Amino acid sequence: MRLPFRAVLAALAAAAPGLAAQALPQTTAERTDYAATSTNAEVGAFLDSLELAGAPVRVSEMGTSALGQPIYFVIASDPTVTSPGEAAASGKLVVYLQANIHGGEVEGKEAVLALLRELAGARRELLRTLVILVAPDYNPDGNDALGPQAVNRSEQSGPALIGQRADGKNLDLNRDYFKAEAPETRASLARVYTTWDPALMVDLHTTDGTLHGYQLTYAPPLDPNGPAGPSTFVRDRMLPALRKTLQDKYHESIFDYGNVETPQAPQSWDTYAPLGWYGTNYVGLRGRMAILSEAYSHADFKTRVQVTHDFLVEILEYTGRHGDEIRRLERAADRQTALEGASSAPRPSLAVAYRLASRGVEAVRLEVMQQVRTYRLPVRDRFVDSLTRPLPAGYFLPAADSDGAALLRLHGIQVQRLAREWTDTVEVLTGTELNWATREFQGHHLLEVTGTWARTPRSVPAGCYFVSTAQPLGRLVFALLEPEGFGLARWGAFSRAPGMQLGASAGREFPVWRAERAPRAPSRVLP
């Protein structure tokens, strides 16, 4: 019903140029003096009003939430771009801004709506170098599950009524990027990542962890298995520059995301987990740039919206100024990753376990006993490997695992199906120990797989799947399929194979084999 209405809006705008001069809409937060936040319906109405007023946006739907709500998706461009092909032809970088993945963390939603409005006026110059994709309310079910702030976000300073963290299936969407069980995740993989392939993703949150002295904290992709160039650029150049700009230009204090274990006696400032289950880490594994933004939940709502807005503006300004370098880094990452998998460049050893590492001792502002104090602490803002496995040429999956193959295709990974049996030496994980977690997490008992890798001749039957690492997403292939890591095996993805059922504990071969070279048997690439 909404799409025909938008078609009417477009026709009206074309037929009556005077409509563009009408007043641009206010957000719910602005209209209520930051006493309330937008429902998903109000987000849709705001976006419709922007289109009607002639803003340089095209509004559609990324998909449908678990409870059937539209997930609004905006393309901001000037001149109009409606497809990835048109964006590529324009020569502009594509940036994706995502807000409200956790329904109660609402300032990102309000900030991106205000920014979209500004693109019709003072900020339109940003569209000279960028195509900006926006999901202002990525988790509409969580957003609209309104309840008292004291219940839904007890450590947050307003607004009075806010949504809940989980989606309509009670899933944490920021733990779902690998397994992609939620319709919201599946929609973003299909509609954003494998279609538009944005050069930069910004994920907008609110932190309610350690009390500190910053209005906002941030993080780059943290999984060291991702191609180094894009993530290192974000961590070592982009974020430090943005930190300085926000202090100098807006007098807003921001810093690296982190927590301390004991606030009264802090020992280090530690970032969060490097797992690709999280959105920005996932994007880093794809060889693209990403920024996690965490507004400080104890600041008032208006302050959180403002600092998030200012951070976004400066991210976009910086990206536009450095577009050529960003494009060069992502292309180099794609090429290097494909060459590694093909053995045309040295194959790296990649992490299946991690440990925190420090960039050095710095001043960190913490709130202790209602006073902000400065401590000299190691800033542990990155991870290095503590256990590695060499990158293989690829992985063989059982012929029966069509669901696994389909999931890999959803991620944009090329998958081949063997048309004929192939005999070769492969690596098999033998003497496998399966350690299932006793407590459920996100609807699963997580599985830790250990064993001993052995090289052995094997016949790979016709119908089995081969997933090569000689492709731009080769590092993501490793992260998803390496059995001892934190990929799909950790979520029990292969537990229905013979001998892998819940309760099996030891002595089995794991059903995913590592290939030393690509098979030379006839095969078909899955569509």
N, C-alpha and C positions, 0 to 999 in steps of 0.2 A: 504494500500500500504506500510505503514511503517513497519508493523510487519514482512512480508516476508523479507524485507531488513535487519531487525535485525536478523532474522534467518540466513541470509547469513553471517552477521558479526560474529555470534557465530561459524558458521562452519569454517570460515576463521581463526578465532582465535585458534580453536582447531587444524586445519590442519597445521598452520604455527606459531609455538611458537615465532618466531622472530618478529612477529608483535607487541608483547607486549613491545618490546624495543623501538618502535617508539616514537617520541616526543609527549608528552601529550598536549592537546589543551589549548589555552588561551581563557579567556572570552572576550566578546566584550568590556567590560570596560577596561580590561588590554590592549587589542590590540590598543585601541584608546587613551591610557593614560587618561582614565576616562572622555573622552569627550562625550561618548555615552553609552547607555545601550542596552542589548540584546532584539531583537524581539523574539517572540515565536518560529519562525522558526530557529533562531540562537541558542536558547536554545536546540531545538531538534538536531541540527547539532553537538553542543558541546557534548551532551550526547551520540550520535552515535559514535563520535570520541573516547570518553572515553571507550566505550565498545570495539571498534575495537583495542584500545591500550592495552586491557587486564586488565582494572581497575575492581575491585571487585564490579561491579554494574550490575543490570538487569533493563533495561528500558522498560516500557510499558506505557499505558495510563490509568489514573484514570477514564476518561470519556471524554465527549465532551462539549465544552462551548456553550453558548447560540447562538453564531454565527458559530458554527460548527468546532471550532479549537480543536486540541488535548490538553488535560490537562496532561502533562507528569508526570509520576510517577516512581520513582526510588527506588529500593531495594538495599541497600549497605550491603554486608555481606561477611564473610570469615570464613569457607567455604560457598559456595553458599546456600542461602535460597530463596525459591521461594513461600512459602506459610506460613500462620500462624501456621499450624501444624508443619512444619519443624522448625519454630522459637521456638515454645514451646518445641519441642524435644531437641533443642540445649541448652536450659536453659538460653538463653540470653534475656535481656530486649529489648523490641521494643520501639524505639523512633521515633516520627514523626516530621519532620521539614517542616514548611509551609511558603512560601515566596510569596509576591506580591498579597495578597488578595485585596489590593488597588493598582490599576495598576500603579500609579505614584510613589509609594513608593518602589524604585527599588533596594536599596542596599542589601536587604535580598536575592533577586534573584541572584545577582552577588556573594555574599558571600557564598551561599550554593553551587553554581557551583564550586567555587574555593576549597571549602572543599571536595566536591566529588572527585575532581582531587587529592587532597592530600591523600585521602584514598587509592590511588594506591601506595603511597610511605610512607612519613614520618608519616602520621596519621593512617596507617593501623592497628596499635596496638589497636585503638579504637574498631575495629570490633572483638576483642578477647572476649569482654563482651556484645556487643551491636549489634542489627540489626537496621539499620537506614533507615527509610522511608523518602523520600523527594519529595515534590511537589514544584519545583523551580519557577514555573510560574502559580500559582493557578488561576489567573484571566487573561487568555491570551487575551481576547477581550479588557479589559481595558488597558492591557499592550501595545497592538498594536494600540490603538487609539492615536497615537502620535500627539503631539502639542507642542507649545512653553512652556517651563517651566514657564514663566511669566503668562501664561494663566491657564495651568493645575495644577500647584503647585506654586502659587505666593510667598509663604514663604519658598521656598526650594532653596538651593544653588546647582543648576545643577543636572543632565546634561541638555544640551540646549533643547533637545527634550525628552519628557516623555509622558507616557500614562495618562489615566484618572482614577479616583477613582472607578467608577461604572463598572459593567459588561455589557455584550451586551444587557441585558434587562433593563439597567439603574437601577439596584438594587445594594445597598451596601451589599456586601456579608458578611460583619462582623456585619450585623443586621439580618441575615437570618437563623441562626442556629435552631431556634425553628420551624418556619413556612416552611422552606426548599422549597421555591418556585423556586430558581435558580437551573439550572442543575449542576452547580459546587458544590453547597451544597449537593444536592442529591447524587452526585457521591462520595463525601467525606464521607457521612454517610454510604453509602453502601460498599464502597471499603476500607475505612480506619477504621472508628470507630467500626462498627459492625462486621467487618471481622478480622482486626488485633488487635483491642483493645489496642492501644499503652499505655505504662505506663506513658509516658511523651510526651506532645505536646508543640512545640515552635512555636509561631506565630510572624513573622517578619514584622515590620512596620517602619514608619518614623513619628515622631511627629512634628507638626507645630503650637503648642499651645504657652504657656508662654515661653518667652525668659529666658533661664537659663544657668547655668555654667557646664553642664554635656554633655558628648559625646553621652550618651545613657541612657534612663530610662527604667524601667521594672516594671512588676506587676505580682502577682500570681492570681489564680482564686479569685474572689471577692464576689460571692454570698454565704452568710453564710448558705444557705440551703444545700450546698454540704457536703458530709461526711468530718468531720473535719480533720482526720489524714493526708491524702495526701496534702491538700491545706496548712495546718499549717506547714508541713515539708518544703514546697517550700518557704513560706513567712518568717518563723522564723529561718530556718537553711540554706537552699540552697542559697537563694538570698543574704543574708548578707555575706556568705562565698565567693560567686562569686564576689561581690562588692570589697571585700578585695583583692582577687586574681588579678582582673583586674588592681587595683591600684598598687599593689606591683610588679606584673610581667610585665605589659605592660605600666604602668603609664597612664592608661586611667581612667578617672573619670566617674563613673556611679552612679545612685541613683534611688530611687523609682519614678515611674511615678506620675506626678501631675501637677497642674496648680494653679495659684492664681487669684482671681477675680480682684484685683486692683494692678498692679505691683508697682505703686508708693507708695502704703501703704498696703503691703501684711499682711494678718491676719492669713492665714493658707495655707498649701500645701496639696491640695486635689486630691485624685485619681479620676478615672472615674466611670461610673455607674456599678452597680453589676449585671446587667441583663444577663440572660442566652442567650440572642440574640447574644452576643459577643462570639467569638470562645473559648477563654481561660476560660471564666466563664462557658460556656457550658461543657467543658471538666471536670471542677471541679465538676459540678453536676453529672457527670457520675462516680465520685469517682476516678478520675485519676489526675495526676499532669500536670500542664501547666504553661508556662511562656510567657508573652507578652513582646516583645522586641521592643523598640521605639528609633531608631537612631535619633539624633538631626538634624532637617532639615536645620538648619543654618550653620552646619559644612559643609565643602566641600565634594563632592561626594566620593573621595578616602578615606577620614577619616571615613565617615559613613560606607563604605564597610569594612574597616579594623576593626573598633570596633565591628561591627556586627559579623564578622568572628571570632574575638578573643573571644567574648562572647559565640558564639556557641561552639567553641573548648572547652572552660572551662566548659560549661554546660555538654557536652558529657563526659569529663574527670570525673567530679563530679558524674554524673549518673553511670558511670561504676564502680567507687569506692564504691558506696553506693547501688549497685544493690539488695543485699539481703534485706536491710532495706526497700527499695522502694517496693519490691515485697511483703514483709510482711505487709506493710501499706495498699496496695491496696487490698490484700486479706481480711484483717481485715475490711476494709471499706465495701466490698461486703457482708461479713457475717453479720456485724452489721446492715446494711441497710435492708437486707432480714429479719432478726430477728425482727426489729422494726415493719415492716409491718405485720408480723405474730403475733404480740403481745407477742412474746417470749422474747422481751426486751421492756423496757418502750418506748411508742410512744412519740416522741418529738413534741413540737409545733414549727412550721416553719414560716418563714417570708412571709407575703404578701405585706409588706411595709418595707422600710429600712431607716436608718439614718447613717451618717458618724460617725466614731469613731477614736480617735487619739491614737497612741502608745506613745506619749510624745512629748516634745519640743526638736528640734534638729537644727543644723546648716543646712541651705538650701541656695544654691548659685543661685542668680537671676541676670539676666542682666537688668540693669536699666540705661537709658541714655548712652547706649553703654559701660557701665562698669559693670563688674561682682562684685557683693557685696554679703556678707554673712549676712543672717538674721536668727534670732532665731525664729522658727515658730513651731506650732503644725503640726506634720506630720500625716495627716488623711488618712491612707493607708488601711482602712478596713471598713466594714459595720456591723452593728448589726440590729436586728429587731426593728421596731417601731410598728408593728401590726402583730399578729401571728394567725394561725389557727392550730389545732391539726392534725397531720398526720392521715388520715383515713386508713382503711383496703384496700381501693381501690375506684374506681369510676365506676359508671354505665353511659354508653353513649347510646343515642338512637339507635334503630336498623337501622334507615335510615342513620346513620353517618358512612357509609363504608369508606368514604374518610379520616375521622379522624382516624379510626382504621388502615387504610393503612399507614398513616403518622407515627403513633406510632410504627408500625412494622418497618418502615424505620429507626427509631431511635434505633432499637434493643430491644424494649420493648415487653414483652409477653402480648398478648391480647387474652381473651377468649370470645367465643360467646355462649350465653345461648341456650340450646336446648329445655328447658322447662321453663315455667313461674316460677318465684321465688318470694315469699312473705316474707318481712322482714321489720324491722324498718330501715329507711335510713334518711339521713340528706338532706333537700331540701332548696335551697336558695329562699326565698319567698319575696314578695314585692320588686322585683328586680328593681333597677334603672339602666338604661343604658345611660351612658353619652358618646356620640360620639364626638371625636375631630373634630373641624371645618376645620382644615388644614390637608391636605393629607400628609402622611409619608410613603415612600417606597410603594406607590400604595394603601395605606389603610388609612381609618379614624380610628385611634386607639379607642378602646372601654374600658371605665372604668365601671366595674360591681360592684355594691354594693347591699346589701340586708340584710335580717335576716335569719340565719340558724335555721331551725326547725326540730326536730325529729318527724317522722311520719311514720305509717305503709303504705307501698306501695307494689303493685304487679309489679314486673319488668317483662315485656313481654318476651316471647321467641324471640330470635333474637337480643336482646340487647347485648351490649358488656360490659364485666367486665375487668377492668385494675387493677390488684393487685399492692399494694406497697410492698408486700412480695417478692421482687426480687432485685437483685443487683442494678438495675436502679430505685429503688423505690423513691429516692429523686428527680430524673428527672421526674418521673411520677407526683409527687406533683407540680413541677415547671411548667409543661406543662398544667396540667388539673385543678388546683385550680382556680376557676372562678375569685376570687378577686385579684389574683396576676398579674404577667406580662407574663403569658403563652399564650396559643393558643387563649383563649377568648379575650385577649387584641387585637389580630389581627382580631377579628370578626369571628373566626373559627366556632362558633356555631350559628351565626346570621341568618342562614336559617331555624332554627327550628321554629315551630309555636310560634308566639308572640315575636320573637327575631329579626324581620326584622329591617333594618335601618329605624329609625323614631319612632319605639316603644320606650316608655320611662319609664313606671312604672307599678308596680303591677303584674308582671308576675313571674312565676316560671322559674328558669334557668334550661335548659334541662340536665345538668350534675349533678348527685346525688352522694353524698358521702356515701360509704358503711361502716357500723360499723363492719361487719365481711364478710368474703368471702362467696359467695353463695354456697349452697350445692346441687343446681340443676345440672343435667347433662350439660356439656358444651364441646365445641371443641376449642382447642388451634389453633389460626390462624397460618398458615405456614409463 
